[in-house]
Amino acid sequence: MRISYAMKTMAVLFMLSLSAGQSLYAQAPNATVAPTKEDDEKKYGSRNAENLKASRSVKEMKNNDIVTMNADYNHIIMTGQSLSVGADSEVTLSTEQKHGNVMIGDDVSFWIQNDNSKFFPLIGKQGRGGENPVFGTANFFKKLYEDTKGPERVIISSSCGTSGKSIEQLSKDGPNCDLDEKAQIAAKKWCLWSKMPGAVRAGKEISAKLGKSYSVIAVCWVQGETNYSPNGADWASTKDDYKKKLAEYRQNFINDAVNDIAGQKKPPAFITYQTGGAYSNDTNAVAIGMAQWELTQEVPGCYMAAPKYPFVSYGGHLTANGYRWMGAQFAKVLDKVLLKRQGWKPLSPRNLSLEGRTISIDFHVPEPPLVFDGTYIGRKKMDSGNKGFAVLDIDGEVPVKSVRIVMDTIVEILCARDFHKGSVYVKYAGKTPFDGNGNLRDSDTAVSEDLYIYDPNAKNLPDENIAELVGKPYPLYNWCIAFYMKAGK
């Protein structure tokens, strides 16, 4: 058989690439030859080892930034907007209390005009607010605490959020906050900020009546949707503005409630989720989600529990199961930082490298290895397309040829054309074209105590009857945060 000149040339090039100690794939990004494990090990092995080492070091950090759980009564407050209060959850799942957790008054939603003079068991009631995510947080966290066999502690839970509000409206200088509590009640003009110190004051006073010590151990922040779409209002919609206001919100709570009312020396854990899914917005480069993530990297005592997108939803608001699932993720992170006293970071990028048409992303992976998996877009498990990754340069979106996981901690994106002059950016779980969703998670084996419930006699939609979930605990994988970052130097 005659061998053509072209075939001989390709063979020579292949041998030259091997003699140079490089894979053909690295030499020619448009090649159809799939890289082997040996290729990946040679190209990415040392980086993967460094990523694994960095991820282990996060677990090994000694966490002294937040209060310890030494009080008799320990308060967890969840606040924000609609997703913080279980909006549109329709049914209530957490109707029993197995762990001795309590709430202030007979409703977990705290208002200063309620009777806030005593504790009641922490339970939800049908037709009264649906499934508040703080139920899942408090109950699963108490279960994890009980597993430590420590001294008996009681968890108080309060929901202080208000649907449809910006961070400005929820903050200390929001509307009607020039009125004291009595004036607010008389005028029926509510300062939404008052719920936060009000809940702490009530928790402290009831605990004192019982002869028990009290502390605030966590604030869970679930907000950002309104700031993603300010619709002309003068509300923070850039990364830096929102991050500044979120830091101020936390510090005001520490000053006014933690220090002045609770009288504790160390702050509670401040745990945020990441606004996303259908509420994401690309106008300012995933600004709100990036601000929430950056705050947790820059301010000690702040942590990100999870992005919004993995949980079953109605597109925007979560289902009852989705809220309880999200609540369990908050509890898992609380267990790590408050009980185990570890450091914590979500699944997130460490570095983005650029070589030819190839972008490789190093990740912090809480529980390696990385995995591509479908997420529930609404109530249907789906692939987002390109696993949620998009690449952009000065001319707009760059066509992506392939996205694959290499080693335990690295994702490689091969693009279909050369990059044009200027910076190259990678967006994950952005609004366009994936509606705030992605498909990258770790391999965490943790699961919740609560089970996914489908009740055909309740108001559940038929497509919430998801066979792979019903009757099983919620899987608590760590899903990659949404991000918008520059590749290369």
N, C-alpha and C positions, 0 to 999 in steps of 0.2 A: 504494500500500500504506500502510495506517494504521500509524503508529508509536505503540506504547503509552506511557503515562506512565512505566511502569517502565523501558522501554528508553531513553527520553529521559533519565531520571535516571541510569542507568548510564553513558550517554555523557558527561553533564556531569561525573560523578565521575571518569571516565577522563581527561578533558581537564584537570580541576583537578589530578589527580595529576601529569600531565606538566608542567603549568605550575609546580608546586612543585619540580620537579627530582627527583622520586622515582618509582620504578617502582610500578605497581599491585600487583605481587607483594609489595613491601616494605610497602605500605599495608594489604593484606588477606591475611594469611597463610593463610586458608582458601580463597583464590581458586583456580580451576582453570586460570587463564591461566599458561602456562609462562613463566618469565623468559627474556629474550633475552641474548645475549652482551653487548649494550650495557648491559642492566640490571645484569648481574654486574660489568662493568667499572666502572660508576658506583658501585656499592655496595661492591665488594671490591677494586678495582684497587690502591689505595694500600696496603692491608694485604698484598696478595699481593706487591707489590714489596718491602715491608719484610721479609716472610718470606724471599724469595729472597736479599735482601742478607744477612740474618742467617745463612742456610745457607751462603752463600759464605764468610762470615767464619770459620766453623768450619774449613773447609778451609785457610784462609789462616793460621790460628793456628800459631805456631812452638812445637812440642812439646818442652819441655826437662824434663819431669817424670819421665821414666823413663830407664833405662840405655840406652846405645847398643850396637849389635851389633859390638863391637870385639874380643871374645875369639875364640880358636881354636875352643873348644867352648862352645856356647850351649844352655842347658837350658830346655825348655818342659815344665811340669808341669800335668797336668790332674787335678783332684780334685773331690770332691763325693760324690754317691750314685749310684744305679743308672745313670742316663743318662750319667754320666761314665766308666763302665767298659764301656759297650756291652751292658748286660744284655739278654738274650733276642734278640740279633741273629742267632743261629742259625748264620749262615755268616760266613766271613772273606773279605773282598774284597781287602784290601791285603796280598798275599802276595809282592810283589816290592818291591825297594828301588832306585829309580832315581837318588836324589839324595844318597847317601852318609850318610843319617841313621842314628843309632844309638840303642840302648837299653841300660840297665844290666842285665847278665845276659841270659839267653835268653828273657825274658818282659817285656813292657812294663809289666805290673802289678808295682809295687815292693813288696816285703816285706822287713823287716829281717833275716828269718831265711834269705833266699835267698843264693846265691853272687853277691855284688855286686862282684866283683873285676875285671871287664873288660867292655868294650863288645861288643855284637853288632849286626849289621845290624837296623834297625827293620823287622820284618816280623811279620805275624800268621800263626798256624798253625791249620789247620782242627781243630775240636774242642777248642780251647784258648782260650776266652774270647770268641770271635766278633770282630766288627769294633769295635775301640775307637776312639772319635771322635778321640783324639789322633793316630792315623795320618793322618787327613785333614787335621788342623791342621798337623802337622809337614811332611808331604810337599808340600802346596800352598804353605805359607809358604816352604819352601826353593826351590820352583819360582819363586815371585815374587822371592825374593832373587837367584836366578841370573839373572833377567831384568835386574837392575840392573848386572850385570857387575862387581860388587865383588870384593874379595879372597875367597879360598876360606874358608868357615866350615863347621863341622860342627854339626848340630842333634842334641842329645840329647833324647829324649822319655821321660817317665815318667808312668804312671797311678797315682795315689795315693788314689783314691776307694774307698768301700766302700758296697755297696748297702744301702738301707733305713735310713740313719743321719741323725739330726738334726744341725744345726750344732753343738749342744752336745756330741754324742758324737764329732764329728770334731775338736773344738777342743783347745787345749793343756791345759785342765783337765778333759778327758774321762775316762772310766773307765780305770783302770790306768796313768794317766799319772804316778803317783807312783813307778813302777818305771823303772829305767834299762833300756837295750836288752838287756843281758845277763840281767837279771832277768826281763824279758818273755819272752825266748827260753826260759829255764829253766822258767818257770811256764806257758808257752803262754798267757799273758794279754796281749793286745795293746793297747797304747795307739795308737789310730788316728792320732793326731797325729804319732807318731814317724815315719810314712812320709815326711812332708814334709821335716824336717831330715835324715832318713836318706838320702833320695834326693839331696839337695844334697851331703851329705858324700861319698857314693859317687861322684857325678859329679866333684866336685872332686879326690878322691884319684886316680881313674883318669886324669883329664886330667893331673895332676901327674906320674904315672908315665910318661906319654907325652911329657913335656916341653912340654905345651901349656897355654895360659891358659884360664880358665873363668869363666863368669858365668851367672846365672839371668836369662833375658830375659822370661819370661812365666809367670804362674799363671792357668790357665783354670778358672773356678768353675762347676760344674754341680750345683747342689743347691737344695733348698727344698721338695721334695715332702713330706717327713716333717713339716716345720714347718708346712706348710699344713694338715695333719691330725694334730695331736699326740695325739689320742685320750686326753685326760686327763693326759698327761705334762706336766711342768713345762718345756716347751720354748717358745722364742719363737714366738709366732703373731701378734703385732701388728707393724705397720710399724716403729715406733720401736725395739722390742726386737730384732727381727731385724737391722735396719740397724746397731745398736750392736754386736751380736755379730759381724756380718760384718766391720765395720771393725776390731774387735779381732783377729779371725782373721788378717786381712791384716797388721796391725801386728806381731803375734807372729811371723808368718813372716819378716817383714823383720828383726826384732830377732834371732831365734834362728838363722835359716838364711842370710839374705842378708848381714847385717852380720857375724855371728860366725863363720860357716863359709865362705861364699863370699868374704867380705872386700871386697865391692863397695860403692861409695859411693852409688849411685843405685838405687832399687828397680826391680824388674821391672814390666812392665805387668801390671795385675790386670784380667782380662777375664772378666766374668760373662755367662752367658746369662740369660734371664728365664724362671723357672718358669711353666708355663702348660699350655695344652691341657687334657686330661682331669684333670690334677693341680691345676688352679686351684681356688680356694675363695673364695666371696664373704663369708664370715662376718665378716671384718675388712676389708672393702672392698679386695679384691685386695692384701692387706697384704704378702705376700712379694715379689710382682712389683714393687710400688711401692717397697719398701725397696731392692731391687736397683737399680732405676732411679735413685732419689734418691741413693744412695751414689755412683753414677758422676757425678752432677752436682755433688756436694759435696766429693769427695775427689780431688785431683789424682793422675793416674796410674791411675785406675780408668775402665773403659769397659764398655759393654754391647754385645755382639756381635749378638745376635738373640733374639727370643722363641722359645719352643720349638715353637709350634703349626704353623709352615708345613711341617715335615718329615714325610715318609711314616713311618707308625707302625703299631703294633698297637693303637692307642687310647691307651695310656700309653707304654710303651717304644717306641723307634724300631726300624725295620727296619735291616738292615745298611747299605742305601743311605741311610737317614735319618741314621744316625750319621756316615757319611762326609760327607754333605751339610752337617750341622751343623758338623763339624770344619772344612770349607772356609770357612764363614762366620767362624769364629774367625780363620782364617789371613788372610782378606781384611782384617779389622780390624787384626790385627797388622801387616800390610804398611803400612797407613796411618799407624799411630801410631809404629811402631818403625823402619821403613825410610824412609818419606816424611816422618816427623816432623810429621805434620799433627794437628790436633785431630780429634775424632770424637764424634758423637752419633748414636744410632739414629733412625729415623723415629719422631717423638714430638711430642705437643702442645706448643705454645708458649703459647696463650691460648684461653679459651673465652668467647665473648660471647653475651649473652642479649638478645633483642628480641622482645617479644610471645611468640608460640609458636615462634619460630625460634631455634635455637642454631647459631652458626657457630664452627668450630674452626680456628685457625691452626696449621699444622704446620711443624716443622723437617723438611725433605725433603732427604736426602743427594743424591739424583739426581732432580730434578723431570722430569716432573710426577707427581702422584699418580695412581694407577690402582686401580680395583676389579678384583679377580681372585679366582677360586676357589682355595681351599686344600685340601690333602689331609687330610680328616678320616678317619683310618685310611689307606686306600689309594685312596680315591675323591675326586676333585676336586669340591668342593661350594661353594655359596653358604650362608653361615651364617645368612642372614635379617637384614634391616636392616644388612647388611654387617658385623655384629658390634657395632653400636652399640645401647645401651639408655639411656633417660633415666628418672630417678627424682626424685620429690619426696616431700613428707611423706605422701602417700597411697599411695606405692608406684610401680610402673612406669607411665610415661606412654606411651600408645599413640603410635607413630611413624607418621607419614603418608608421609614420603619422606626418603631420604638421598641426597645427590648431591655430587659434586665440583664446586667452582666455582674457576675459574682453575687455577693450578698447585699451590697449597699449602693450599687451604681446603676443608673439608667442611661442608656445611650440612644440618642436621637440622630438618625441619618436623614439629611434633607435632600430634596430632589434638584436643587439648583445651588449655584454659588451665592454667597451672601454679598450684597452690594455695600458700598462704602458706608461707614458709620457703625453705630453700635448694633449688636444683635441681642435680642431679649427672648427669654423663655417665659411663657405664661402657663400655669397649671391651674385647672379648675376655674378658669375665667368665665365671664358671661358668654363671650363669643369664641368659638361656636358651640360650647358644651353646656351652656346654661348653669354654670357654676358647679359642675360635677367632674369627677375623675375616678380612676380605677386603680390607684396605687395604695397598697396597705402593707403592714408588716405581718409577722406571724405570731402575734400575741395569742396565747391559748386561754386567756382569762375569759370568763363568762359571768353573767349576772346571776343573782339569786332568783329574781323574778322571771317568769316565763311569758313568752308571747301568747296573748290571749285573743282568740276570735270568738265572738258570741253572735251567732246569727239572729238572735232575738233582740240584740241591741241595735244601735244605729251604725254598726260597721258596714262599710260597703262590701259587696261580694268579692272584689279583687283584693281585699285585705286578708282573705283566707289563703295565706301563702304557705303551701305545704312544708317547705323547708324551714319555716320559722315556727309554725303553730305548735304549742306545747313544749317548746324548747327554750332554754335560756338565751338571752340576747348575746351574740358574740361581741366581744370587746376588743376587736382589732384596733390598732392605731392607724387611721387613714391619713394620708399626706395632706398637709395644710395647702390651701390655695396660695399661690405666690406669683409675683411678676419680678423677674430679676435679670440683670445683665449677664451675658455669657462672656467668658474671657476677661482680659484686663482692659 
